[in-house]
Amino acid sequence: MKKLAILLFSLLMAQAICAAELFGTVDAVSGEATVAEMNGTQMPVTLGLKIFAGQSIQTAADGEVHIVTEDSGLIALRPNSSFRIDRYQAKGESSDEINFSLFKGALRSITGWIAKRNRSAYRLKTPNATIGVRGTDHETTVIEAALDHDQPGTFDTVLEGITVMQTALGEVEVHPGEHAFAARALGIAPRLLTQRPAFWQRRALKIEDRIRQRKESLMQHVQHRLDGNAGGVQKNFAKGKSELKNHRDAVKKKIERRNHERRNP
């Protein structure tokens, strides 16, 4: 009876995974990290593991996880981080989206073709802010308690492109090399910082160097996808023009034939 219950549970889990949208594949992992289903079931994060919408990932003090998303983007989770994929779709349709949450810790996000085609389809939520992008490589950090000069809240640093940090009190646009901060304290709007946050000096990442090479390859995939879509649009436009011309020619010939018949009954 116990074996039957385990088997049924495994089948239900497999069906749930199959029904969920594939978010990406673990491309690199260092240290300890776990992935959890919505029902709380957990397993270790391993190289090549498929990650689906609805799952959460927790990294330990030594944990780093790099995920290549289905739209050729990259998510790099930092140590002591908690992250969840809320909604995701990458089918090449207008309904495609990437919506995820960072509860604590930090992640670096290099956007794929979903955000390049429709920047409003990308949303990163933290406990006190929402971040949107405009074709971007950025890093978001959530500080839970004051440490040195860093206060509790959400930090966002842009490496490439532009982000928009937004709260109920306002928003701020962040450009390359700039750092924005949304405090957890009430009554304070998000703002740009005059200097880099102190935690950047303290962190030690083991697999960060591989991102540069990986990014170049992924961006080639993104551009190829975008060029392919543009090519498809141009091809359809040209086809439409050709069909319209053929239709006009056919109508013209029909009119000429009728006129000829009237002149020569």
N, C-alpha and C positions, 0 to 999 in steps of 0.2 A: 504493500500500500504506500509506503514511504517512497519507494523507487518510482511508483507511478506518479505521485505528486511532484517529484523532482522533474520527471520527464515532461509532465504537462506544463510546469513552470518554465522549463527551458524552451518548449515550443512557443509559449506565449511571448517570452522575451524575444525569440527569434522573429516572430511575426511583428512585434512592436518595432524592432530595429529595421526590418524590411519596409515597414510603412513610413518610417521617418526619412526625411531628406538627408542624403549624404552631404556632410559639411566639408570634410577633407580627410587627409591622410597624415599620420605622424611621420614627419620627415627627419626628425632628429630628437633625441631625448638624452638628458644627462641628469643623474641623481634620481630621486624618487618622485613619482607623481601618480595620481589615481584618477580614473574616469568613473563617473557615477551616472546611473540611470535616474529617471524621475522618481522611481520607487525606492531609491536609496541603495540599490545593488551596486557594488564597486568592483573594479578590477585594475591591475597595474597598467600604466601607460607604457606601451612597448613600440619599438620601431615598426612602421608599417600598419599600425592599428588604424582602423577606419573610425572616424568620429562623426556622429550624427546630430542633427538638430534635436534639442531637448536634453542633451547630455551636459554634464558639468565636469570640469577638470580642476583638480586641486594639486598644486605643486608644494613639495616639502621645502625645508630651508636650503637644501642643495639641489632642488629640482628646476629644470628648464625643459620646455617642450616647444618644438617648432612644428606647426601644422601648415601644410600646403592645402589651400582651399580649392574647391571644385572650379572656381572661376579664376584660378591661377594667382590668387593672393597668398599672403603669408601672415600667420599669427605666431608671434614668439612670446610665450608665457615665461615670466620671470619667477625666481624663487618666492615662496610664501604667498602664492597668488591663488585666487578663487575666481573661476570664469565659467560662464554658461552660454551656450548657443540657444537663443530664444526662438528665432525663426530664421530659416534659410531656404533659398531656392535659386538654382542656377540652371535654368532650362533654355536660356536665350529668349525669354518672354518678357512682356512689360511688367509682369507680376514678380519678377526676380527680386530678391531682397537679401540683405545680410543684417541681422538684428541680434546683438549679443550684449551680455552684461559682465562687468568687472566689479566684483564685490569688495575685493581687497588685493593688494599687491600691484603688479604692473604687467603690461603687455605692450609689445610693439606690433603695429598693424601696417602692413603694406597692402594697399587695396588692389583687388583684381579687376576684371572687366565689368563686374556688376556696378561698382561705384564709378568707373570710368564712363559707362554708358548713361547711368542715372544716379547722380550723387545723392538724391533724396532717398534712395533705396538703402543707404548705409546709415546705421545708427548704433552707437556704442553708449550704453547706459552705465552710470556709476550710482552709488547711493545718493548723490546730491547734484548730479549734472548729466547732460546729454551732449554727445559729441557727434557732429556731422563732418563730412569731408568733401574736398574737391580734388580728387585724384591724388592720393596722399600716402606718405610714409610718416607715421607719427607714433609717439609713445605716450601712453596714459598710465598714471600712477595714482592709487588710492591710499592715502595715509590715514590710519585709524586713530592714532594718538600723536600728540606733539613730540617731536624728536629734534633736538638742537634748534635750528632756525625754521624747520619745516612744521607747519601747522596742519591739523586735521583737515582733510578735504581732497579734492581732485586736482591733479596737475596734468597738463598736457603740453608736450614738446613736439614741434613740427620739424622734421628733417627734410621733407620735400612736399611741395603742394601747399594746401591751406586746410585748416580745420576751423570749425565754429563751435565754441564751448557755450552752452546755454543752460540757464537755470530759470526759475520763476521770476527772478529779479533782473534778468537781462542776458545779453550775450556778448561775446568778444571774439573777433576774428584773429586767428593765430597764423603767422607766416613763418617761413623757414628760419630756424635759429631763434625763434621766440618761444617763451614759456608762459603758459596761462595757468591761473589758479582760481578754483571755486571753493571758497571756504565752507565748512560745515556750519559755521556760526551763522545765526539768523541775521537777516538784514544786510548782508554783504553781497554785492553783485560780483560776478566773475571779472577778473582783471588780468592784464599782462604784468609779468614780474620784471624787475629791473636787472636781475641776475639769475643764473642757473640755480635750481634747487640744490640744497646741500646733499641730498641723498644720492645724487648722481656721482658724487665723489666716493661714496661709501660702497657702492655695489660692486660685485665681482662676478662677471659672467664668463662661463667656460666655453660656450659654443656660439658666441655672438659673431666671431670673425667670419663664419661660414655664410652669413646672411648676404654679404655683398655679392659673392659669386652666384648664390642662389637667386638673388633678386634680379640680376641681369637676365638669367635664363627665363624666369617667370614673366618679366616684362616683355620679352620677345614673344612669349605665348599670348599675352594680353594683346599686344599690338597686332599679332597675326589674326586673332579673333575679331578685333575691331575692324581691321582692314577687310576681313572676309565679309563681315556684315555690311560694310560700306560698299564692297564690290557687289554684294547681293542686291542692295538697294539700287545701285547704278544699273545693274543688269535688268532688274524689274522695270526701272524707269525707261530704259532703252526698248525693252520688249513692249511696254505700253505704248510708246511713241510709234513703234513699227505697226502694232495692231491698229492704232488709230488711223495711221496713214493708209493701211490696207482697206479699212472700213470706208474712209473717205473716197478712195479710188473706186471701190465697188459701187458706192452711191452715185458717184459721178458717171460711171459707165452705164448704170441703170437709167439715169436721167437722160443721157445722150441717146440710149436705145429707144426710150419712150418718145423723145422728140423726133427721132428718125422715123418711127412708126406712124406718128401723126402727120409728118410731111409726106409720107409715102404709104397711104392706106392700101 
